[in-house]
Amino acid sequence: MIQNKYNNSGKLLFILLPVIAIAVAAGGFFAYKFFFAKKASDNEMTNIHLREETIAFVHQSMPDVYNSLFELNQEIVVIEKELKRLEVIENEYPKQKKIVQDEKKMWSKTQKDLQTMIENLEKTIEPLFVAYTVNMEKGTELLATQKEELLASATEALEASKKQTARLKDNEEKNFIQKIKEKISK
C-alpha cells in the first residue's frame, strides 16, 4: 500500500514537471516579447516616402530635419493606433456611433494634416538631394538656404500635433505592470 502511494505521486510529479516547465517557458517568452523586444515598426519611417539614400542624406546633412521627420512619422503611428482603437469601440457600441465618429473625424484631420506636411517636406527635400548629388557645391548652397525653412515647418507641425497626441502617449507609456498595480489598488 505504501509503495503504491509513492508510485502515484511519482506519476503526478512526472506529469506536473513538464507542465510547469512549459508554463515557465511561456512566461519567459511573454515577458521578453512584451517588455524587452523592440518592435521593428516603431523604428521604421513607414509614412515617409523618400528613398533610403535620400533619407540617409537628410540624416547626414540635416539631422534636425531628419529627427523632425522621424517624430512626424511617430505622431502618425500614434494616431493610427488611436483610430484603430476607436474603430473597435464604434463596433462594440453601435448606438454611440456619433460620439466615436466625432473623435475619429478629429484624429483623421490631424493625420491628414501631418501627411500633407510630410509630403510638402518631401517635395522640398528630394530636389535638394538631387541638386547635391549632381553638383555638390550648388547643392550645398541650396541646402544652406532651405534648411532652416524646412526645420521651421516641421517643428510647427510637430508642436501642433504633440498638443493633441500628448494624452494618447501618456496612456501608451503606462506599462503593463503599472496597469496591474492600478487595478489592484482600486
Backbone as a chain_set.jsonl record, in Angstrom:
{"seq": "MIQNKYNNSGKLLFILLPVIAIAVAAGGFFAYKFFFAKKASDNEMTNIHLREETIAFVHQSMPDVYNSLFELNQEIVVIEKELKRLEVIENEYPKQKKIVQDEKKMWSKTQKDLQTMIENLEKTIEPLFVAYTVNMEKGTELLATQKEELLASATEALEASKKQTARLKDNEEKNFIQKIKEKISK", "coords": {"N": [[0.803, -1.194, 0.0], [1.846, 1.323, 0.823], [3.894, 1.567, -0.996], [2.455, 1.803, -3.376], [1.307, 4.291, -2.994], [3.501, 6.003, -3.252], [4.148, 5.522, -5.925], [1.979, 6.692, -7.275], [2.345, 9.397, -6.625], [4.75, 9.812, -7.874], [4.034, 9.501, -10.553], [2.342, 11.663, -10.754], [4.142, 13.741, -10.291], [5.748, 13.331, -12.527], [4.015, 14.163, -14.518], [3.419, 16.823, -13.761], [5.882, 18.244, -13.768], [6.753, 18.663, -16.539], [4.577, 20.282, -17.331], [4.854, 22.521, -15.661], [7.377, 23.378, -16.52], [6.788, 24.11, -19.172], [4.981, 26.195, -18.658], [6.683, 28.046, -17.359], [8.487, 28.577, -19.427], [6.744, 29.694, -21.334], [5.93, 31.956, -19.915], [8.385, 33.307, -19.724], [8.856, 33.809, -22.438], [6.647, 35.471, -22.987], [7.247, 37.666, -21.283], [9.657, 38.55, -22.442], [8.797, 39.169, -25.058], [6.88, 41.231, -24.693], [8.019, 43.112, -23.001], [10.777, 43.495, -23.415], [11.587, 43.117, -26.09], [12.183, 44.999, -28.974], [9.995, 46.678, -31.125], [10.001, 46.413, -34.56], [8.563, 48.05, -36.287], [8.286, 50.425, -34.898], [10.623, 51.769, -35.252], [10.847, 52.225, -37.895], [10.316, 54.363, -40.687], [7.54, 54.49, -41.822], [5.679, 56.187, -42.943], [7.022, 57.975, -44.427], [7.966, 58.785, -47.604], [10.375, 58.748, -49.057], [13.337, 57.792, -50.825], [15.775, 55.442, -49.596], [18.449, 56.34, -49.781], [18.046, 59.061, -49.947], [16.89, 59.628, -47.493], [19.059, 58.942, -45.897], [20.813, 60.951, -46.701], [19.463, 63.214, -45.699], [19.635, 62.614, -43.0], [22.39, 62.815, -42.611], [23.116, 65.405, -43.553], [21.203, 67.185, -42.577], [20.445, 66.787, -39.672], [18.566, 67.675, -37.738], [16.247, 68.093, -39.213], [15.86, 65.517, -40.098], [15.327, 64.253, -37.618], [12.929, 65.544, -37.047], [11.32, 64.586, -39.148], [11.264, 61.899, -38.421], [9.906, 62.086, -35.97], [7.463, 63.174, -36.844], [6.539, 61.014, -38.319], [6.236, 59.173, -36.205], [4.196, 60.42, -34.792], [2.065, 60.092, -36.56], [1.874, 57.305, -36.486], [1.021, 56.898, -33.842], [-1.462, 58.152, -33.969], [-2.724, 56.503, -35.85], [-2.935, 54.131, -34.376], [-4.724, 55.006, -32.419], [-6.973, 55.546, -33.999], [-7.606, 52.945, -34.806], [-8.252, 51.848, -32.327], [-10.509, 53.379, -31.701], [-12.187, 52.512, -33.72], [-12.737, 49.894, -32.899], [-14.183, 50.433, -30.556], [-16.348, 51.75, -31.679], [-17.54, 49.653, -33.081], [-18.247, 48.001, -30.967], [-20.113, 49.501, -29.57], [-22.543, 50.364, -31.154], [-24.77, 52.073, -30.945], [-23.757, 54.371, -29.925], [-22.39, 55.603, -31.872], [-22.105, 58.199, -32.953], [-20.632, 59.712, -31.077], [-18.133, 58.475, -31.18], [-17.526, 58.809, -33.877], [-17.201, 61.583, -34.112], [-14.829, 61.961, -32.687], [-13.111, 60.332, -34.187], [-13.144, 61.745, -36.581], [-11.79, 64.098, -35.88], [-9.216, 63.063, -35.297], [-8.585, 61.945, -37.763], [-8.432, 64.211, -39.37], [-6.215, 65.478, -38.197], [-4.261, 63.558, -38.76], [-4.309, 63.654, -41.567], [-3.433, 66.275, -41.981], [-0.817, 66.072, -40.987], [0.228, 64.204, -42.802], [0.105, 65.727, -45.138], [1.938, 67.724, -44.482], [4.278, 66.197, -44.34], [4.442, 65.354, -47.015], [4.868, 67.833, -48.258], [7.357, 68.495, -47.173], [8.859, 66.405, -48.248], [8.707, 67.07, -50.959], [10.355, 69.229, -51.008], [12.759, 68.269, -50.022], [13.662, 66.184, -51.734], [14.467, 67.462, -54.261], [16.638, 68.893, -53.205], [18.391, 66.846, -52.501], [18.901, 65.703, -55.02], [20.057, 67.898, -56.341], [22.336, 68.204, -54.774], [23.588, 65.775, -55.282], [24.093, 65.937, -58.03], [25.648, 68.314, -58.328], [27.804, 69.082, -56.01], [28.67, 71.5, -54.806], [26.776, 73.52, -55.586], [24.521, 72.251, -54.603], [25.073, 72.219, -51.858], [24.977, 74.956, -51.297], [22.271, 75.484, -51.892], [21.094, 73.843, -50.031], [21.904, 75.097, -47.642], [20.397, 77.426, -47.781], [17.765, 76.534, -47.558], [17.476, 74.864, -45.394], [16.798, 75.852, -42.762], [14.199, 76.787, -43.153], [12.851, 74.413, -43.782], [13.156, 73.042, -41.341], [11.774, 74.764, -39.603], [9.134, 74.582, -40.58], [8.574, 71.849, -40.147], [8.866, 71.715, -37.369], [6.827, 73.393, -36.481], [4.537, 71.955, -37.305], [4.888, 69.661, -35.783], [4.681, 70.636, -33.135], [1.985, 71.442, -33.003], [0.726, 68.989, -33.43], [1.711, 67.411, -31.312], [0.497, 68.548, -29.107], [-2.07, 67.604, -29.332], [-1.72, 64.805, -29.35], [-0.616, 64.227, -26.912], [-2.082, 63.2, -24.726], [-2.664, 60.652, -25.665], [-0.165, 59.473, -25.797], [0.545, 59.484, -23.12], [-1.201, 57.576, -22.098], [-0.307, 55.378, -23.538], [2.282, 55.022, -22.609], [2.076, 53.995, -20.072], [3.021, 51.155, -18.525], [2.535, 47.583, -18.573], [2.772, 46.496, -15.982], [2.287, 48.713, -14.333], [-0.402, 49.168, -14.935], [-1.534, 46.88, -13.864], [-0.943, 47.263, -11.144], [-2.502, 49.549, -10.647], [-5.064, 48.477, -10.968], [-5.119, 46.646, -8.876], [-4.883, 48.3, -6.651], [-7.303, 49.591, -6.587]], "CA": [[0.0, 0.0, 0.0], [2.71, 2.486, 0.881], [4.609, 1.633, -2.254], [1.509, 2.28, -4.362], [1.136, 5.719, -2.75], [4.651, 6.684, -3.844], [4.056, 5.405, -7.38], [1.019, 7.701, -7.753], [2.948, 10.729, -6.532], [5.783, 9.84, -8.914], [3.343, 9.739, -11.808], [1.86, 13.038, -10.694], [5.329, 14.572, -10.46], [6.149, 13.138, -13.911], [3.099, 14.957, -15.33], [3.47, 18.227, -13.375], [7.145, 18.886, -14.125], [6.716, 19.242, -17.899], [3.584, 21.363, -17.385], [5.49, 23.675, -15.019], [8.446, 23.84, -17.411], [6.138, 24.794, -20.285], [4.435, 27.452, -18.138], [7.804, 28.957, -17.126], [8.987, 28.973, -20.745], [5.753, 30.598, -21.921], [6.036, 33.212, -19.165], [9.615, 33.965, -20.158], [8.631, 34.312, -23.795], [5.718, 36.589, -22.852], [7.989, 38.793, -20.705], [10.591, 39.049, -23.456], [8.059, 39.717, -26.191], [6.142, 42.442, -24.393], [8.75, 44.084, -22.202], [12.16, 43.723, -23.808], [11.795, 43.102, -27.54], [11.852, 46.243, -29.681], [9.169, 46.467, -32.302], [10.675, 46.955, -35.739], [7.773, 49.107, -36.897], [8.459, 51.669, -34.161], [11.836, 52.433, -35.715], [10.765, 52.437, -39.334], [9.57, 55.549, -41.099], [6.586, 53.937, -42.782], [4.886, 57.244, -43.563], [7.935, 58.819, -45.195], [8.057, 58.143, -48.916], [11.638, 59.089, -49.718], [14.244, 56.659, -50.988], [16.709, 55.267, -48.477], [19.622, 57.21, -49.928], [17.61, 60.431, -49.652], [16.752, 59.692, -46.029], [20.427, 58.955, -45.363], [21.318, 62.301, -46.972], [18.833, 64.113, -44.719], [20.221, 62.278, -41.7], [23.77, 63.287, -42.566], [23.284, 66.838, -43.797], [20.222, 67.959, -41.806], [19.976, 65.875, -38.621], [17.369, 68.192, -37.074], [15.126, 67.826, -40.118], [15.668, 64.062, -40.03], [14.638, 63.97, -36.353], [11.551, 66.018, -37.192], [10.628, 63.612, -39.994], [11.047, 60.705, -37.609], [8.854, 62.393, -34.997], [6.204, 63.278, -37.584], [6.14, 59.635, -38.598], [5.773, 58.585, -34.95], [2.901, 61.025, -34.486], [1.066, 59.419, -37.406], [1.721, 55.94, -35.967], [0.204, 57.007, -32.632], [-2.822, 58.473, -34.402], [-3.274, 55.294, -36.483], [-3.321, 53.225, -33.281], [-5.931, 55.561, -31.802], [-8.09, 55.327, -34.917], [-7.965, 51.517, -34.71], [-8.914, 51.672, -31.027], [-11.838, 53.98, -31.825], [-12.965, 51.62, -34.591], [-13.202, 48.789, -32.054], [-15.234, 50.975, -29.688], [-17.506, 52.024, -32.536], [-18.192, 48.374, -33.369], [-18.803, 47.453, -29.73], [-21.222, 50.347, -29.115], [-23.079, 50.983, -32.367], [-25.74, 53.127, -30.625], [-22.992, 55.564, -29.56], [-21.541, 55.827, -33.037], [-21.888, 59.633, -33.157], [-19.552, 60.147, -30.178], [-16.883, 57.939, -31.712], [-17.273, 59.403, -35.193], [-16.665, 62.93, -33.914], [-13.425, 61.803, -32.279], [-12.385, 59.807, -35.349], [-13.03, 62.831, -37.555], [-10.74, 64.988, -35.409], [-7.929, 62.39, -35.472], [-8.342, 61.794, -39.204], [-7.987, 65.511, -39.861], [-4.838, 65.669, -37.723], [-3.429, 62.644, -39.538], [-4.222, 64.178, -42.933], [-2.576, 67.464, -41.914], [0.566, 65.613, -40.849], [0.631, 63.599, -44.081], [0.323, 66.827, -46.065], [3.199, 68.35, -44.094], [5.348, 65.289, -44.761], [4.533, 65.427, -48.477], [5.496, 69.117, -48.59], [8.776, 68.369, -46.832], [9.466, 65.511, -49.236], [8.82, 67.807, -52.225], [11.496, 70.141, -50.892], [13.978, 67.503, -49.724], [14.131, 65.417, -52.892], [15.294, 68.294, -55.158], [17.896, 69.203, -52.523], [19.241, 65.669, -52.623], [19.321, 65.58, -56.423], [20.984, 69.007, -56.61], [23.591, 67.887, -54.085], [24.186, 64.637, -55.985], [24.552, 66.384, -59.343], [26.711, 69.296, -58.153], [27.921, 69.189, -54.566], [28.79, 72.905, -54.387], [25.463, 74.164, -55.723], [23.625, 71.563, -53.683], [25.379, 72.684, -50.503], [24.439, 76.315, -51.198], [20.819, 75.357, -51.852], [20.798, 73.228, -48.726], [22.083, 76.123, -46.612], [19.314, 78.415, -47.843], [16.439, 75.96, -47.285], [17.494, 74.019, -44.202], [16.064, 76.471, -41.65], [12.782, 76.827, -43.502], [12.367, 73.034, -43.61], [13.09, 72.751, -39.915], [10.704, 75.576, -39.013], [7.848, 73.986, -40.988], [8.407, 70.572, -39.457], [8.715, 71.989, -35.936], [5.484, 73.953, -36.293], [3.58, 70.856, -37.428], [5.073, 68.773, -34.624], [4.149, 71.264, -31.927], [0.528, 71.355, -33.069], [0.332, 67.584, -33.291], [2.048, 66.904, -29.98], [-0.515, 69.031, -28.157], [-3.226, 66.717, -29.434], [-1.403, 63.399, -29.07], [0.005, 64.081, -25.589], [-2.882, 62.293, -23.879], [-2.537, 59.292, -26.189], [1.154, 58.972, -25.417], [0.527, 59.222, -21.68], [-1.863, 56.282, -21.926], [0.52, 54.345, -24.155], [3.508, 54.835, -21.846], [1.835, 53.193, -18.878], [3.341, 49.785, -18.893], [1.657, 46.507, -18.127], [2.858, 46.346, -14.523], [1.602, 49.849, -13.736], [-1.828, 48.944, -15.09], [-1.917, 45.866, -12.871], [-0.893, 47.921, -9.83], [-3.655, 50.41, -10.546], [-6.252, 47.649, -10.767], [-5.054, 46.044, -7.538], [-5.07, 49.323, -5.635], [-8.701, 50.079, -6.601]], "C": [[0.851, 1.267, 0.0], [3.448, 2.648, -0.437], [3.705, 2.175, -3.368], [1.29, 3.799, -4.229], [2.281, 6.516, -3.386], [4.62, 6.612, -5.368], [3.093, 6.445, -7.955], [1.615, 9.095, -7.689], [4.075, 10.864, -7.558], [5.175, 10.108, -10.28], [2.848, 11.186, -11.877], [3.012, 14.014, -10.917], [5.81, 14.508, -11.913], [5.271, 13.972, -14.856], [3.257, 16.451, -15.038], [4.761, 18.933, -13.807], [7.155, 19.429, -15.552], [5.716, 20.406, -18.026], [4.17, 22.635, -16.777], [6.585, 24.24, -15.907], [7.863, 24.607, -18.597], [5.59, 26.147, -19.839], [5.539, 28.478, -17.904], [8.358, 29.461, -18.464], [8.029, 29.956, -21.415], [5.79, 31.955, -21.223], [7.274, 33.995, -19.557], [9.471, 34.557, -21.543], [7.727, 35.542, -23.767], [6.442, 37.831, -22.326], [8.943, 39.389, -21.725], [9.847, 39.788, -24.559], [7.447, 41.076, -25.879], [6.928, 43.49, -23.625], [10.122, 44.432, -22.757], [12.376, 43.812, -25.313], [11.352, 44.434, -28.144], [11.003, 45.885, -30.89], [9.845, 47.138, -33.482], [9.902, 48.128, -36.328], [7.905, 50.435, -36.169], [9.675, 52.445, -34.646], [11.825, 52.709, -37.211], [9.965, 53.703, -39.617], [8.606, 55.147, -42.216], [5.782, 55.0, -43.519], [5.735, 58.247, -44.336], [8.2, 58.1, -46.508], [9.267, 58.61, -49.716], [12.468, 57.82, -49.856], [15.231, 56.62, -49.826], [17.91, 56.192, -48.574], [19.277, 58.674, -49.649], [17.457, 60.624, -48.149], [18.131, 59.724, -45.38], [21.067, 60.328, -45.567], [20.763, 63.298, -45.957], [19.436, 63.874, -43.34], [21.618, 62.871, -41.561], [23.859, 64.812, -42.654], [22.338, 67.726, -42.989], [19.652, 67.099, -40.68], [18.719, 66.363, -37.893], [16.117, 67.949, -37.914], [14.816, 66.328, -40.116], [14.905, 63.694, -38.755], [13.183, 64.418, -36.407], [10.731, 65.072, -38.065], [10.292, 62.349, -39.208], [9.905, 60.937, -36.616], [7.5, 62.559, -35.673], [5.657, 61.897, -37.917], [5.564, 58.988, -37.342], [4.413, 59.148, -34.545], [1.796, 60.333, -35.288], [0.821, 57.997, -36.912], [0.825, 55.948, -34.732], [-1.256, 57.271, -33.008], [-3.48, 57.262, -35.064], [-3.723, 54.28, -35.429], [-4.61, 53.706, -32.618], [-7.144, 55.355, -32.702], [-8.55, 53.867, -34.901], [-8.714, 51.239, -33.409], [-10.336, 52.218, -31.086], [-12.754, 53.133, -32.702], [-13.542, 50.447, -33.79], [-14.343, 49.263, -31.161], [-16.506, 51.226, -30.485], [-18.269, 50.744, -32.854], [-18.842, 47.773, -32.131], [-20.044, 48.21, -29.262], [-21.838, 51.086, -30.307], [-24.092, 52.108, -32.086], [-25.041, 54.442, -30.276], [-22.032, 55.976, -30.682], [-21.189, 57.306, -33.233], [-20.722, 60.14, -32.311], [-18.206, 59.724, -30.768], [-16.545, 58.595, -33.045], [-16.713, 60.815, -35.08], [-15.183, 62.88, -33.554], [-12.578, 61.299, -33.447], [-12.159, 60.896, -36.389], [-11.884, 63.77, -37.167], [-9.363, 64.366, -35.635], [-7.59, 62.213, -36.95], [-7.86, 63.107, -39.817], [-6.542, 65.779, -39.443], [-3.878, 64.801, -38.526], [-3.24, 63.17, -40.968], [-3.318, 65.412, -42.976], [-1.103, 67.077, -41.812], [1.08, 64.996, -42.146], [0.922, 64.683, -45.116], [1.647, 67.521, -45.763], [4.381, 67.487, -44.535], [5.536, 65.358, -46.271], [5.199, 66.728, -48.914], [6.991, 69.093, -48.286], [9.492, 67.5, -47.86], [9.673, 66.218, -50.576], [9.988, 68.783, -52.196], [12.805, 69.373, -50.733], [14.525, 66.8, -50.963], [14.94, 66.263, -53.888], [16.63, 68.695, -54.519], [18.888, 68.049, -52.668], [19.786, 65.536, -54.052], [20.326, 66.672, -56.773], [22.347, 68.732, -55.985], [24.329, 66.751, -54.802], [24.779, 65.061, -57.325], [25.752, 67.319, -59.211], [26.798, 69.623, -56.662], [27.969, 70.646, -54.089], [27.448, 73.627, -54.451], [24.442, 73.545, -54.767], [23.827, 72.011, -52.248], [24.839, 74.096, -50.285], [22.919, 76.286, -51.07], [20.356, 74.805, -50.506], [20.874, 74.271, -47.611], [20.936, 77.127, -46.609], [17.961, 77.838, -47.418], [16.349, 75.147, -46.001], [16.636, 74.586, -43.069], [14.565, 76.519, -41.909], [12.143, 75.443, -43.348], [12.168, 72.71, -42.14], [11.948, 73.514, -39.245], [9.329, 74.991, -39.347], [7.574, 72.696, -40.234], [8.159, 70.787, -37.966], [7.322, 72.519, -35.636], [4.422, 72.852, -36.343], [3.671, 69.914, -36.226], [4.47, 69.354, -33.36], [2.633, 71.169, -31.885], [0.048, 69.926, -32.828], [0.574, 67.062, -31.884], [1.071, 67.378, -28.912], [-1.719, 68.096, -28.155], [-2.897, 65.286, -28.997], [-0.804, 63.174, -27.684], [-0.781, 63.097, -24.711], [-2.809, 60.849, -24.363], [-1.219, 58.674, -25.763], [1.229, 58.678, -23.931], [-0.11, 57.869, -21.398], [-1.0, 55.147, -22.438], [1.745, 54.012, -23.295], [3.308, 54.05, -20.554], [2.119, 51.74, -19.239], [2.393, 48.794, -18.227], [1.63, 46.393, -16.605], [2.136, 47.493, -13.821], [0.094, 49.681, -13.827], [-2.325, 47.922, -14.085], [-1.948, 46.472, -11.482], [-2.113, 48.818, -9.618], [-4.934, 49.608, -10.291], [-6.291, 47.038, -9.374], [-5.366, 47.085, -6.467], [-6.49, 49.851, -5.585], [-9.557, 49.341, -5.64]], "O": [[0.579, 2.189, -0.768], [3.602, 3.765, -0.931], [4.17, 2.936, -4.217], [1.11, 4.497, -5.227], [2.058, 7.57, -3.982], [5.032, 7.562, -6.034], [3.364, 7.019, -9.01], [1.413, 9.896, -8.602], [4.312, 11.965, -8.056], [5.738, 10.858, -11.077], [2.927, 11.839, -12.917], [2.87, 14.996, -11.645], [6.233, 15.522, -12.469], [5.752, 14.437, -15.889], [3.233, 17.264, -15.962], [4.723, 20.107, -14.176], [7.541, 20.582, -15.75], [5.971, 21.382, -18.731], [3.995, 23.719, -17.333], [6.71, 25.458, -16.035], [8.397, 25.648, -18.981], [5.72, 27.136, -20.56], [5.36, 29.656, -18.215], [8.662, 30.646, -18.604], [8.468, 30.945, -22.002], [5.69, 32.991, -21.88], [7.218, 35.215, -19.707], [9.912, 35.678, -21.796], [8.002, 36.537, -24.438], [6.269, 38.925, -22.865], [9.026, 40.61, -21.856], [10.224, 40.895, -24.945], [7.491, 41.979, -26.714], [6.532, 44.655, -23.603], [10.585, 45.559, -22.585], [13.275, 44.525, -25.76], [10.264, 44.926, -27.846], [11.27, 44.906, -31.586], [10.22, 48.307, -33.404], [10.5, 49.089, -36.814], [7.66, 51.482, -36.768], [9.743, 53.66, -34.464], [12.728, 53.372, -37.724], [9.053, 54.059, -38.87], [8.834, 55.431, -43.392], [5.26, 54.742, -44.604], [5.224, 59.248, -44.838], [8.611, 56.94, -46.516], [9.171, 58.837, -50.922], [12.306, 56.88, -49.077], [15.485, 57.628, -49.168], [18.343, 56.762, -47.573], [20.119, 59.434, -49.17], [17.846, 61.655, -47.602], [18.344, 60.456, -44.414], [21.786, 60.811, -44.692], [21.5, 64.125, -45.421], [19.713, 64.819, -42.603], [21.978, 63.374, -40.496], [24.606, 65.433, -41.897], [22.642, 68.894, -42.745], [18.482, 66.719, -40.734], [17.895, 65.55, -37.475], [15.054, 67.636, -37.379], [13.653, 65.926, -40.13], [13.951, 62.918, -38.802], [12.303, 63.744, -35.872], [9.574, 64.788, -37.755], [9.193, 61.804, -39.312], [9.04, 60.078, -36.446], [6.486, 62.126, -35.127], [4.456, 61.649, -37.808], [4.525, 58.331, -37.4], [3.573, 58.422, -34.012], [0.728, 60.03, -34.757], [-0.318, 57.529, -36.918], [-0.043, 55.085, -34.595], [-2.17, 56.682, -32.432], [-4.67, 57.021, -34.859], [-4.768, 53.647, -35.577], [-5.484, 52.901, -32.294], [-8.226, 55.024, -32.217], [-9.747, 53.59, -34.974], [-9.689, 50.487, -33.392], [-11.265, 51.589, -30.579], [-13.956, 53.048, -32.452], [-14.695, 50.061, -33.983], [-15.354, 48.575, -31.025], [-17.608, 50.945, -30.015], [-19.5, 50.745, -32.893], [-19.875, 47.11, -32.23], [-20.926, 47.628, -28.631], [-21.668, 52.297, -30.445], [-24.251, 53.006, -32.914], [-25.659, 55.506, -30.323], [-21.006, 56.614, -30.446], [-20.071, 57.619, -33.642], [-19.907, 60.925, -32.796], [-17.268, 60.518, -30.842], [-15.381, 58.903, -33.304], [-15.847, 61.204, -35.864], [-14.385, 63.667, -34.061], [-11.467, 61.779, -33.67], [-11.097, 60.956, -37.008], [-11.102, 64.187, -38.021], [-8.445, 65.039, -36.104], [-6.427, 62.322, -37.337], [-6.984, 63.11, -40.681], [-5.74, 66.254, -40.247], [-2.807, 65.257, -38.926], [-2.133, 63.13, -41.506], [-2.528, 65.572, -43.906], [-0.248, 67.675, -42.464], [2.22, 65.231, -42.544], [1.878, 64.57, -45.883], [2.393, 67.867, -46.679], [5.372, 68.006, -45.048], [6.667, 65.416, -46.754], [6.008, 66.726, -49.841], [7.794, 69.615, -49.059], [10.6, 67.821, -48.291], [10.681, 66.002, -51.25], [10.545, 69.123, -53.24], [13.84, 69.788, -51.255], [15.731, 66.825, -51.207], [16.004, 65.824, -54.323], [17.637, 68.823, -55.215], [20.073, 68.261, -52.926], [20.975, 65.29, -54.258], [21.333, 66.404, -57.427], [23.384, 68.996, -56.594], [25.555, 66.773, -54.91], [25.851, 64.593, -57.708], [26.757, 67.143, -59.899], [25.964, 70.353, -56.126], [27.366, 70.98, -53.069], [27.035, 74.268, -53.485], [23.605, 74.246, -54.197], [22.861, 72.166, -51.502], [24.306, 74.402, -49.219], [22.349, 76.985, -50.232], [19.361, 75.251, -49.934], [20.007, 74.318, -46.739], [20.548, 77.623, -45.551], [17.095, 78.585, -46.962], [15.254, 74.784, -45.571], [15.83, 73.862, -42.483], [13.761, 76.317, -40.999], [11.027, 75.322, -42.843], [11.135, 72.168, -41.746], [11.236, 72.958, -38.409], [8.46, 74.917, -38.479], [6.467, 72.479, -39.741], [7.325, 70.104, -37.372], [6.707, 72.132, -34.642], [3.512, 72.826, -35.515], [2.656, 69.435, -35.721], [3.817, 68.642, -32.597], [2.058, 70.851, -30.844], [-0.922, 69.699, -32.106], [-0.263, 66.352, -31.327], [0.845, 66.682, -27.922], [-2.311, 67.831, -27.109], [-3.713, 64.634, -28.345], [-0.512, 62.034, -27.322], [-0.188, 62.257, -24.033], [-2.883, 59.921, -23.557], [-1.159, 57.496, -25.411], [1.899, 57.731, -23.517], [0.377, 57.107, -20.563], [-0.965, 54.072, -21.84], [2.19, 52.865, -23.256], [4.263, 53.502, -20.004], [1.515, 51.183, -20.156], [1.553, 49.17, -17.409], [0.566, 46.212, -16.014], [1.449, 47.273, -12.825], [-0.619, 50.02, -12.883], [-3.407, 48.074, -13.52], [-2.882, 46.224, -10.718], [-2.689, 48.84, -8.531], [-5.78, 50.013, -9.495], [-7.354, 46.924, -8.765], [-6.041, 46.781, -5.484], [-6.853, 50.51, -4.611], [-10.749, 49.627, -5.529]]}, "num_chains": 1, "name": "protein.A"}
